[in-house]
C-alpha cells in the first residue's frame, strides 16, 4: 500500500500535478498603493473609511502599527522596497534627478535565481525599465486614472479601456492565469490610487458627498518654532488648486487640458460632468470667509480622496478572492502597504515628504498562513527597508550582505528583538518646497536635521506631543535628551554609511 502511494506521488510529480518546490516555498503577492494614509483605513481606526477588504486582510494576518519608510516619496520608496537599501545606497534619492539603476541586485533577482516566477504589474515610477522580472507591465510615469496606457515587456505601448485600479487587477489576474504553475511566484501589484489628483471611478463618485469629515485639530497650525513647516507649499488652503486638484473647472475647455479627464470616453466624461459640474456651478453664488473656504476645500479633498480609495480596496478584495478561488491562499504571503503615508489635513496639509508621523508612517499588513497569527497586531518598529530581506527569508533565500533591512519574521516569532531606532533621509528640494532633512526616531523622541532650504534642528517628545507641535530643540530641560538623540543620530548615520549626512553633521548649523 505504502509503495503504491509513493509511486502515485512520484508519477504526479513527473506530470507536474504536484510541484514539490511550489508546495514547500510560499507564493508572494505584494500590493503597493500610492499615498494611501493609514488614517484612511478602517483597520487603523480611520473614521468613515470604507476598506472592508484591507480590513479583512488585517483580520487574517498581522497589522503593523509602527511601520515606517526611509524616504517619504514615491519612486525612492519603491527603490528601497526592491533593494532593501537606503536611498543613498540604491542611488534613487528623489523623483526629480534620479533614475533607478536596474543592474543592481533586488529581492526579485534573488527570487528568480531561486526558481520563482516574478512579475510587476501597475505603477512602477522608477524612470527605467524593470530588470530581472519574468514579466512586467507598467504605467508610464504616474500613469492615468482613466483609460491608461501601459509599457509592455516586449517594448510596445498598449492602451486599455477602463479605470486604472480595475485594469491593473485584470492584468494581474491574467498573468496569474498564464503563469507556470510548476514554480512558486512573486507578483507585485503597483496601484496608482490614491495619488494626486484623486479622481474616483465613476461608480464611486459621490459616495462621500453627504459625509462631513472631522477637521484635524491642527488644521490651522501656525508652525511656531518650525521654520521648515512654515515655508512648505502643500497647504490645503493655499496650495491645493481648484481645477487640477478639486475638479472645480471654469469650463469644459479647462477640464479638457487635465490629464486623466481628457482621456475619458464620452460615457465616463458625461458621468464626471454630471457629478462635478453642479458643485462647481453652485460655488459661483457662495461667499466664503478665508477660514470657511479652507474648510470647504478640505471637505472636497477628503471626499475625492476617500472615494478614490474605494476602488483600490475593492480590487484588493478581488486579489484575495482570486487566491481563494484558485486554492492559493494557504500557501501565499500577501502584504499590503503604501509607498508612504499622507497628510489628510494634519498641519493643514496634503502630500507627504516630511519626517512628521503622518507621512513617515505607512500602513503595512501581512497575511502568512501558518506563520503569522491571524487578527494580531505588532507594535515593533518595521520599515519598507525590511520587505526585501523578509520575503527572501520566507522563500528560504539568503539575503545579500549589502541589504540594510532586517527580516521581520524572526521579530514576529520573538526569536529576535526589533530595531530600537529608525533612520530617515529625504533629499528632494523642489516641488512643495519641503526642505531636505534627515533624522532618527526612537520609542519616545524624534530628532530632525533640516538643511539646504532651511537650516535647523527639531526635537519632539512623541509621548507628550504626538502631533509634533512643539519643537524642544532649544529647551534647557531637554538638553540631555537632545544630546542622547544626537548620539543616536550619529550612530545611525555611521551604521548605514550615509556620507552625505556625515558631511552635513561635520559642518554643524
MOHU-V129660 format. One record per residue. N is the residue number from 1. RES is the residue in one small letter. BURIAL is 1 if it has 24 or more other ideal C-beta (glycine too) atoms within 12 Angstrom, else 0. Layout:
n->N res->RES burial->BURIAL
n->N res->RES burial->BURIAL
This chain:
n->1 res->x burial->0
n->2 res->x burial->0
n->3 res->x burial->0
n->4 res->x burial->0
n->5 res->x burial->0
n->6 res->x burial->0
n->7 res->x burial->0
n->8 res->x burial->0
n->9 res->x burial->0
n->10 res->x burial->0
n->11 res->x burial->0
n->12 res->x burial->0
n->13 res->x burial->0
n->14 res->x burial->0
n->15 res->x burial->0
n->16 res->x burial->0
n->17 res->x burial->0
n->18 res->x burial->0
n->19 res->x burial->1
n->20 res->x burial->0
n->21 res->x burial->1
n->22 res->x burial->1
n->23 res->x burial->0
n->24 res->x burial->0
n->25 res->x burial->1
n->26 res->x burial->1
n->27 res->x burial->1
n->28 res->x burial->1
n->29 res->x burial->1
n->30 res->x burial->1
n->31 res->x burial->1
n->32 res->x burial->1
n->33 res->x burial->1
n->34 res->x burial->1
n->35 res->x burial->1
n->36 res->x burial->1
n->37 res->x burial->1
n->38 res->x burial->1
n->39 res->x burial->1
n->40 res->x burial->1
n->41 res->x burial->1
n->42 res->x burial->1
n->43 res->x burial->1
n->44 res->x burial->1
n->45 res->x burial->0
n->46 res->x burial->1
n->47 res->x burial->0
n->48 res->x burial->1
n->49 res->x burial->1
n->50 res->x burial->1
n->51 res->x burial->1
n->52 res->x burial->0
n->53 res->x burial->1
n->54 res->x burial->1
n->55 res->x burial->1
n->56 res->x burial->1
n->57 res->x burial->1
n->58 res->x burial->1
n->59 res->x burial->0
n->60 res->x burial->1
n->61 res->x burial->1
n->62 res->x burial->1
n->63 res->x burial->1
n->64 res->x burial->1
n->65 res->x burial->1
n->66 res->x burial->1
n->67 res->x burial->1
n->68 res->x burial->1
n->69 res->x burial->1
n->70 res->x burial->1
n->71 res->x burial->1
n->72 res->x burial->1
n->73 res->x burial->1
n->74 res->x burial->1
n->75 res->x burial->1
n->76 res->x burial->1
n->77 res->x burial->1
n->78 res->x burial->1
n->79 res->x burial->1
n->80 res->x burial->1
n->81 res->x burial->1
n->82 res->x burial->1
n->83 res->x burial->1
n->84 res->x burial->1
n->85 res->x burial->1
n->86 res->x burial->1
n->87 res->x burial->1
n->88 res->x burial->1
n->89 res->x burial->1
n->90 res->x burial->1
n->91 res->x burial->1
n->92 res->x burial->1
n->93 res->x burial->1
n->94 res->x burial->1
n->95 res->x burial->1
n->96 res->x burial->0
n->97 res->x burial->0
n->98 res->x burial->1
n->99 res->x burial->0
n->100 res->x burial->1
n->101 res->x burial->0
n->102 res->x burial->1
n->103 res->x burial->0
n->104 res->x burial->1
n->105 res->x burial->1
n->106 res->x burial->1
n->107 res->x burial->1
n->108 res->x burial->1
n->109 res->x burial->1
n->110 res->x burial->1
n->111 res->x burial->1
n->112 res->x burial->1
n->113 res->x burial->0
n->114 res->x burial->1
n->115 res->x burial->1
n->116 res->x burial->1
n->117 res->x burial->1
n->118 res->x burial->1
n->119 res->x burial->1
n->120 res->x burial->1
n->121 res->x burial->1
n->122 res->x burial->1
n->123 res->x burial->1
n->124 res->x burial->1
n->125 res->x burial->1
n->126 res->x burial->1
n->127 res->x burial->1
n->128 res->x burial->0
n->129 res->x burial->0
n->130 res->x burial->1
n->131 res->x burial->0
n->132 res->x burial->1
n->133 res->x burial->1
n->134 res->x burial->1
n->135 res->x burial->1
n->136 res->x burial->1
n->137 res->x burial->1
n->138 res->x burial->1
n->139 res->x burial->1
n->140 res->x burial->1
n->141 res->x burial->0
n->142 res->x burial->1
n->143 res->x burial->1
n->144 res->x burial->1
n->145 res->x burial->1
n->146 res->x burial->1
n->147 res->x burial->1
n->148 res->x burial->1
n->149 res->x burial->1
n->150 res->x burial->1
n->151 res->x burial->1
n->152 res->x burial->0
n->153 res->x burial->1
n->154 res->x burial->0
n->155 res->x burial->0
n->156 res->x burial->0
n->157 res->x burial->0
n->158 res->x burial->0
n->159 res->x burial->0
n->160 res->x burial->1
n->161 res->x burial->0
n->162 res->x burial->1
n->163 res->x burial->1
n->164 res->x burial->1
n->165 res->x burial->1
n->166 res->x burial->1
n->167 res->x burial->1
n->168 res->x burial->1
n->169 res->x burial->1
n->170 res->x burial->1
n->171 res->x burial->1
n->172 res->x burial->1
n->173 res->x burial->1
n->174 res->x burial->0
n->175 res->x burial->1
n->176 res->x burial->1
n->177 res->x burial->0
n->178 res->x burial->0
n->179 res->x burial->1
n->180 res->x burial->0
n->181 res->x burial->0
n->182 res->x burial->0
n->183 res->x burial->1
n->184 res->x burial->1
n->185 res->x burial->1
n->186 res->x burial->1
n->187 res->x burial->1
n->188 res->x burial->1
n->189 res->x burial->1
n->190 res->x burial->1
n->191 res->x burial->1
n->192 res->x burial->1
n->193 res->x burial->1
n->194 res->x burial->1
n->195 res->x burial->1
n->196 res->x burial->1
n->197 res->x burial->1
n->198 res->x burial->1
n->199 res->x burial->1
n->200 res->x burial->1
n->201 res->x burial->1
n->202 res->x burial->1
n->203 res->x burial->0
n->204 res->x burial->1
n->205 res->x burial->1
n->206 res->x burial->0
n->207 res->x burial->1
n->208 res->x burial->1
n->209 res->x burial->0
n->210 res->x burial->0
n->211 res->x burial->0
n->212 res->x burial->0
n->213 res->x burial->1
n->214 res->x burial->0
n->215 res->x burial->1
n->216 res->x burial->1
n->217 res->x burial->0
n->218 res->x burial->1
n->219 res->x burial->1
n->220 res->x burial->0
n->221 res->x burial->1
n->222 res->x burial->0
n->223 res->x burial->1
n->224 res->x burial->0
n->225 res->x burial->0
n->226 res->x burial->1
n->227 res->x burial->0
n->228 res->x burial->1
n->229 res->x burial->1
n->230 res->x burial->1
n->231 res->x burial->1
n->232 res->x burial->1
n->233 res->x burial->1
n->234 res->x burial->1
n->235 res->x burial->1
n->236 res->x burial->1
n->237 res->x burial->1
n->238 res->x burial->0
n->239 res->x burial->1
n->240 res->x burial->1
n->241 res->x burial->1
n->242 res->x burial->1
n->243 res->x burial->1
n->244 res->x burial->0
n->245 res->x burial->1
n->246 res->x burial->1
n->247 res->x burial->1
n->248 res->x burial->1
n->249 res->x burial->1
n->250 res->x burial->0
n->251 res->x burial->0
n->252 res->x burial->0
n->253 res->x burial->0
n->254 res->x burial->0
n->255 res->x burial->1
n->256 res->x burial->0
n->257 res->x burial->0
n->258 res->x burial->1
n->259 res->x burial->1
n->260 res->x burial->1
n->261 res->x burial->1
n->262 res->x burial->0
n->263 res->x burial->1
n->264 res->x burial->1
n->265 res->x burial->0
n->266 res->x burial->0
n->267 res->x burial->0
n->268 res->x burial->1
n->269 res->x burial->1
n->270 res->x burial->0
n->271 res->x burial->1
n->272 res->x burial->1
n->273 res->x burial->1
n->274 res->x burial->0
n->275 res->x burial->1
n->276 res->x burial->1
n->277 res->x burial->0
n->278 res->x burial->0
n->279 res->x burial->1
n->280 res->x burial->1
n->281 res->x burial->0
n->282 res->x burial->0
n->283 res->x burial->0
n->284 res->x burial->0
n->285 res->x burial->0
n->286 res->x burial->0
n->287 res->x burial->0
n->288 res->x burial->0
n->289 res->x burial->0
n->290 res->x burial->0
n->291 res->x burial->0
n->292 res->x burial->0
n->293 res->x burial->0
n->294 res->x burial->1
n->295 res->x burial->1
n->296 res->x burial->1
n->297 res->x burial->1
n->298 res->x burial->1
n->299 res->x burial->1
n->300 res->x burial->1
n->301 res->x burial->1
n->302 res->x burial->1
n->303 res->x burial->1
n->304 res->x burial->1
n->305 res->x burial->1
n->306 res->x burial->1
n->307 res->x burial->1
n->308 res->x burial->1
n->309 res->x burial->1
n->310 res->x burial->1
n->311 res->x burial->1
n->312 res->x burial->1
n->313 res->x burial->1
n->314 res->x burial->1
n->315 res->x burial->1
n->316 res->x burial->1
n->317 res->x burial->1
n->318 res->x burial->1
n->319 res->x burial->1
n->320 res->x burial->1
n->321 res->x burial->0
n->322 res->x burial->1
n->323 res->x burial->1
n->324 res->x burial->0
n->325 res->x burial->0
n->326 res->x burial->0
n->327 res->x burial->0
n->328 res->x burial->1
n->329 res->x burial->1
n->330 res->x burial->0
n->331 res->x burial->1
n->332 res->x burial->1
n->333 res->x burial->1
n->334 res->x burial->1
n->335 res->x burial->1
n->336 res->x burial->1
n->337 res->x burial->1
n->338 res->x burial->1
n->339 res->x burial->1
n->340 res->x burial->1
n->341 res->x burial->1
n->342 res->x burial->1
n->343 res->x burial->1
n->344 res->x burial->1
n->345 res->x burial->1
n->346 res->x burial->1
n->347 res->x burial->1
n->348 res->x burial->1
n->349 res->x burial->1
n->350 res->x burial->1
n->351 res->x burial->1
n->352 res->x burial->1
n->353 res->x burial->1
n->354 res->x burial->1
n->355 res->x burial->1
n->356 res->x burial->1
n->357 res->x burial->1
n->358 res->x burial->1
n->359 res->x burial->1
n->360 res->x burial->1
n->361 res->x burial->1
n->362 res->x burial->1
n->363 res->x burial->1
n->364 res->x burial->1
n->365 res->x burial->1
n->366 res->x burial->1
n->367 res->x burial->1
n->368 res->x burial->1
n->369 res->x burial->0
n->370 res->x burial->0
n->371 res->x burial->1
n->372 res->x burial->1
n->373 res->x burial->0
n->374 res->x burial->0
n->375 res->x burial->0
n->376 res->x burial->1
n->377 res->x burial->1
n->378 res->x burial->1
n->379 res->x burial->0
n->380 res->x burial->1
n->381 res->x burial->1
n->382 res->x burial->1
n->383 res->x burial->1
n->384 res->x burial->1
n->385 res->x burial->1
n->386 res->x burial->1
n->387 res->x burial->1
n->388 res->x burial->1
n->389 res->x burial->1
n->390 res->x burial->1
n->391 res->x burial->1
n->392 res->x burial->1
n->393 res->x burial->1
n->394 res->x burial->1
n->395 res->x burial->1
n->396 res->x burial->0
n->397 res->x burial->1
n->398 res->x burial->0
n->399 res->x burial->1
n->400 res->x burial->0
n->401 res->x burial->0
n->402 res->x burial->0
n->403 res->x burial->1
n->404 res->x burial->1
n->405 res->x burial->1
n->406 res->x burial->1
n->407 res->x burial->1
n->408 res->x burial->1
n->409 res->x burial->1
n->410 res->x burial->0
n->411 res->x burial->1
n->412 res->x burial->1
n->413 res->x burial->0
n->414 res->x burial->0
n->415 res->x burial->0
n->416 res->x burial->0
n->417 res->x burial->0
n->418 res->x burial->1
n->419 res->x burial->1
n->420 res->x burial->0
n->421 res->x burial->1
n->422 res->x burial->1
n->423 res->x burial->1
n->424 res->x burial->1
n->425 res->x burial->1
n->426 res->x burial->1
n->427 res->x burial->1
n->428 res->x burial->1
n->429 res->x burial->1
n->430 res->x burial->0
n->431 res->x burial->0
n->432 res->x burial->1
n->433 res->x burial->1
n->434 res->x burial->1
n->435 res->x burial->1
n->436 res->x burial->1
n->437 res->x burial->1
n->438 res->x burial->1
n->439 res->x burial->1
n->440 res->x burial->1
n->441 res->x burial->1
n->442 res->x burial->1
n->443 res->x burial->0
n->444 res->x burial->0
n->445 res->x burial->1
n->446 res->x burial->1
n->447 res->x burial->1
n->448 res->x burial->1
n->449 res->x burial->1
n->450 res->x burial->1
n->451 res->x burial->1
n->452 res->x burial->1
n->453 res->x burial->1
n->454 res->x burial->1
n->455 res->x burial->0
n->456 res->x burial->1
n->457 res->x burial->1
n->458 res->x burial->1
n->459 res->x burial->1
n->460 res->x burial->1
n->461 res->x burial->1
n->462 res->x burial->1
n->463 res->x burial->0
n->464 res->x burial->0
n->465 res->x burial->1
n->466 res->x burial->0
n->467 res->x burial->0
n->468 res->x burial->1
n->469 res->x burial->1
n->470 res->x burial->1
n->471 res->x burial->1
n->472 res->x burial->1
n->473 res->x burial->1
n->474 res->x burial->0
n->475 res->x burial->0
n->476 res->x burial->0
n->477 res->x burial->0
n->478 res->x burial->1
n->479 res->x burial->0
n->480 res->x burial->0
n->481 res->x burial->1
n->482 res->x burial->1
n->483 res->x burial->0
n->484 res->x burial->0
n->485 res->x burial->1
n->486 res->x burial->1
n->487 res->x burial->0
n->488 res->x burial->1
n->489 res->x burial->1
n->490 res->x burial->1
n->491 res->x burial->0
n->492 res->x burial->1
n->493 res->x burial->1
n->494 res->x burial->0
n->495 res->x burial->0
n->496 res->x burial->1
n->497 res->x burial->0
n->498 res->x burial->1
n->499 res->x burial->0
n->500 res->x burial->1
n->501 res->x burial->1
n->502 res->x burial->0
n->503 res->x burial->0
n->504 res->x burial->1
n->505 res->x burial->1
n->506 res->x burial->0
n->507 res->x burial->0
n->508 res->x burial->0
n->509 res->x burial->0
